[in-house]
Amino acid sequence: LRRGSLSALAPATTAEYDGEAKHQESAPTAAAKFADVALNSKVNSVNAYQRALQAQSDLSIMLRGEKLDGAPAAIHGAPAGIDWSRVADRVPVMQRLVTIDRDVFSKLADEQTFAENRASIGRHAEWVAAMGVVLRKQDMPQADESDYVKYAQELTDQARQLARFAEQNDYRRAAAVLIKVHAQCANCHQDWRP
């Protein structure tokens, strides 16, 4: 479920991106299909397996640079638009944030390691920023809690700073903002971890 949920996250964020992005036309359909596969992965059935195979085929089509056929599908009968609670389950998002944090932390071990991994750090930081946005979406759990939304917004802001500092090759500021991200995560988990 974790990988399926995160597989739906990428096209869902692409679908809502207000600029131009690769696969943007296919993104709503892909998000719905990948979310459907993630939700059905708990079921051991021929239908769930067939949907997973179709999603794999759809991903291959997109990776070849081709457009997916069909109109954006609703996710399990959801109305038009993206139901973020079905696209991105919070637990896998949090698990991915922990994995990214460990990877980025190791790449900030010293200035040379940072300089060699700036592009990767920037990409990870952009994903963290996107996840912070998703956690604040109306359909997500606790999105109506002002303190939770504030934590997620601050996570997004700090991740964007980290991406900018990586691009600027500013090791000291990048390391300082990562410390802020750790504190932000700890504070949020103190209030919101189940």
HUMOWO-V209035 format. One record per residue. RES is the residue in one small letter. PHI is phi as a letter, one per 40 degrees, with the letter a starting at -180 (999 if undefined). PSI is psi in whole degrees, -180 to 180 (* if undefined). D_LAST is the distance of its C-alpha to the last C-alpha in whole Angstrom. Layout:
res:RES phi:PHI psi:PSI d_last:D_LAST
res:RES phi:PHI psi:PSI d_last:D_LAST
This chain:
res:l phi:999 psi:-37 d_last:19
res:r phi:d psi:-51 d_last:18
res:r phi:c psi:-39 d_last:21
res:g phi:c psi:-43 d_last:22
res:s phi:c psi:-42 d_last:20
res:l phi:c psi:-28 d_last:21
res:s phi:c psi:-33 d_last:24
res:a phi:c psi:-26 d_last:24
res:l phi:c psi:-43 d_last:22
res:a phi:c psi:-53 d_last:26
res:p phi:c psi:-29 d_last:28
res:a phi:c psi:-44 d_last:26
res:t phi:c psi:-35 d_last:26
res:t phi:c psi:-40 d_last:30
res:a phi:c psi:-36 d_last:30
res:e phi:c psi:-3 d_last:29
res:y phi:c psi:133 d_last:31
res:d phi:c psi:-3 d_last:34
res:g phi:b psi:-164 d_last:36
res:e phi:c psi:140 d_last:37
res:a phi:a psi:152 d_last:36
res:k phi:c psi:140 d_last:37
res:h phi:g psi:16 d_last:36
res:q phi:c psi:-36 d_last:35
res:e phi:c psi:-35 d_last:37
res:s phi:c psi:-13 d_last:35
res:a phi:d psi:-47 d_last:32
res:p phi:c psi:-41 d_last:31
res:t phi:c psi:-45 d_last:32
res:a phi:c psi:-43 d_last:31
res:a phi:d psi:-46 d_last:27
res:a phi:c psi:-44 d_last:27
res:k phi:c psi:-44 d_last:29
res:f phi:c psi:-37 d_last:26
res:a phi:c psi:-40 d_last:23
res:d phi:c psi:-43 d_last:25
res:v phi:c psi:-43 d_last:26
res:a phi:c psi:-45 d_last:22
res:l phi:c psi:-35 d_last:21
res:n phi:c psi:-7 d_last:24
res:s phi:c psi:-14 d_last:23
res:k phi:c psi:-15 d_last:22
res:v phi:b psi:134 d_last:25
res:n phi:c psi:89 d_last:28
res:s phi:a psi:162 d_last:31
res:v phi:c psi:-40 d_last:34
res:n phi:c psi:-46 d_last:33
res:a phi:c psi:-41 d_last:30
res:y phi:c psi:-44 d_last:32
res:q phi:c psi:-40 d_last:34
res:r phi:c psi:-38 d_last:32
res:a phi:c psi:-42 d_last:30
res:l phi:c psi:-41 d_last:34
res:q phi:c psi:-40 d_last:35
res:a phi:c psi:-38 d_last:32
res:q phi:c psi:-42 d_last:33
res:s phi:c psi:-43 d_last:36
res:d phi:c psi:-41 d_last:35
res:l phi:c psi:-42 d_last:34
res:s phi:c psi:-41 d_last:37
res:i phi:d psi:-47 d_last:39
res:m phi:c psi:-40 d_last:37
res:l phi:c psi:-25 d_last:37
res:r phi:c psi:-4 d_last:41
res:g phi:g psi:12 d_last:41
res:e phi:c psi:159 d_last:42
res:k phi:c psi:140 d_last:40
res:l phi:c psi:139 d_last:38
res:d phi:c psi:154 d_last:40
res:g phi:h psi:156 d_last:39
res:a phi:c psi:159 d_last:37
res:p phi:d psi:127 d_last:34
res:a phi:c psi:147 d_last:32
res:a phi:c psi:148 d_last:30
res:i phi:c psi:109 d_last:26
res:h phi:f psi:48 d_last:26
res:g phi:g psi:8 d_last:29
res:a phi:c psi:151 d_last:27
res:p phi:c psi:169 d_last:29
res:a phi:d psi:147 d_last:31
res:g phi:h psi:178 d_last:29
res:i phi:b psi:126 d_last:25
res:d phi:c psi:98 d_last:22
res:w phi:c psi:-28 d_last:20
res:s phi:c psi:-23 d_last:17
res:r phi:c psi:-25 d_last:19
res:v phi:c psi:-43 d_last:20
res:a phi:b psi:95 d_last:17
res:d phi:c psi:136 d_last:14
res:r phi:c psi:-38 d_last:11
res:v phi:c psi:-50 d_last:10
res:p phi:c psi:-34 d_last:14
res:v phi:c psi:-46 d_last:14
res:m phi:c psi:-40 d_last:12
res:q phi:c psi:-40 d_last:14
res:r phi:c psi:-38 d_last:17
res:l phi:d psi:-40 d_last:16
res:v phi:c psi:-43 d_last:16
res:t phi:c psi:-45 d_last:19
res:i phi:c psi:-44 d_last:21
res:d phi:d psi:-46 d_last:20
res:r phi:c psi:-43 d_last:22
res:d phi:c psi:-47 d_last:25
res:v phi:c psi:-42 d_last:25
res:f phi:d psi:-43 d_last:25
res:s phi:c psi:-30 d_last:28
res:k phi:c psi:-5 d_last:30
res:l phi:b psi:22 d_last:30
res:a phi:c psi:-37 d_last:31
res:d phi:a psi:171 d_last:35
res:e phi:c psi:-38 d_last:37
res:q phi:c psi:-46 d_last:39
res:t phi:c psi:-41 d_last:35
res:f phi:d psi:-50 d_last:34
res:a phi:c psi:-38 d_last:37
res:e phi:c psi:-20 d_last:37
res:n phi:b psi:19 d_last:34
res:r phi:d psi:-44 d_last:34
res:a phi:c psi:-44 d_last:34
res:s phi:c psi:-43 d_last:31
res:i phi:c psi:-44 d_last:29
res:g phi:c psi:-44 d_last:30
res:r phi:c psi:-44 d_last:29
res:h phi:c psi:-43 d_last:25
res:a phi:c psi:-38 d_last:25
res:e phi:c psi:-38 d_last:26
res:w phi:c psi:-41 d_last:23
res:v phi:c psi:-43 d_last:21
res:a phi:d psi:-44 d_last:22
res:a phi:c psi:-41 d_last:22
res:m phi:c psi:-36 d_last:19
res:g phi:c psi:-38 d_last:18
res:v phi:c psi:-46 d_last:20
res:v phi:c psi:-40 d_last:19
res:l phi:c psi:-20 d_last:15
res:r phi:c psi:-4 d_last:17
res:k phi:c psi:147 d_last:19
res:q phi:d psi:-36 d_last:20
res:d phi:c psi:-10 d_last:18
res:m phi:c psi:151 d_last:15
res:p phi:d psi:142 d_last:12
res:q phi:g psi:8 d_last:12
res:a phi:c psi:-13 d_last:15
res:d phi:c psi:3 d_last:17
res:e phi:c psi:115 d_last:15
res:s phi:c psi:-39 d_last:17
res:d phi:c psi:-42 d_last:15
res:y phi:c psi:-46 d_last:13
res:v phi:c psi:-38 d_last:16
res:k phi:c psi:-44 d_last:18
res:y phi:d psi:-46 d_last:16
res:a phi:c psi:-38 d_last:16
res:q phi:c psi:-43 d_last:20
res:e phi:c psi:-36 d_last:20
res:l phi:c psi:-45 d_last:19
res:t phi:d psi:-48 d_last:22
res:d phi:c psi:-45 d_last:24
res:q phi:c psi:-37 d_last:24
res:a phi:c psi:-39 d_last:24
res:r phi:c psi:-38 d_last:27
res:q phi:c psi:-44 d_last:29
res:l phi:d psi:-44 d_last:28
res:a phi:c psi:-43 d_last:29
res:r phi:c psi:-43 d_last:32
res:f phi:c psi:-34 d_last:33
res:a phi:c psi:-44 d_last:33
res:e phi:c psi:-37 d_last:36
res:q phi:c psi:-2 d_last:37
res:n phi:f psi:41 d_last:37
res:d phi:b psi:87 d_last:36
res:y phi:d psi:-49 d_last:34
res:r phi:c psi:-44 d_last:34
res:r phi:c psi:-36 d_last:32
res:a phi:c psi:-45 d_last:30
res:a phi:c psi:-40 d_last:29
res:a phi:c psi:-41 d_last:28
res:v phi:c psi:-32 d_last:26
res:l phi:c psi:-37 d_last:24
res:i phi:c psi:-40 d_last:24
res:k phi:c psi:-39 d_last:22
res:v phi:c psi:-45 d_last:20
res:h phi:d psi:-45 d_last:18
res:a phi:c psi:-41 d_last:18
res:q phi:c psi:-45 d_last:17
res:c phi:c psi:-45 d_last:14
res:a phi:c psi:-43 d_last:13
res:n phi:c psi:-43 d_last:14
res:c phi:c psi:-45 d_last:11
res:h phi:c psi:-30 d_last:8
res:q phi:c psi:-37 d_last:9
res:d phi:c psi:-31 d_last:9
res:w phi:b psi:-11 d_last:6
res:r phi:c psi:131 d_last:4
res:p phi:c psi:* d_last:0
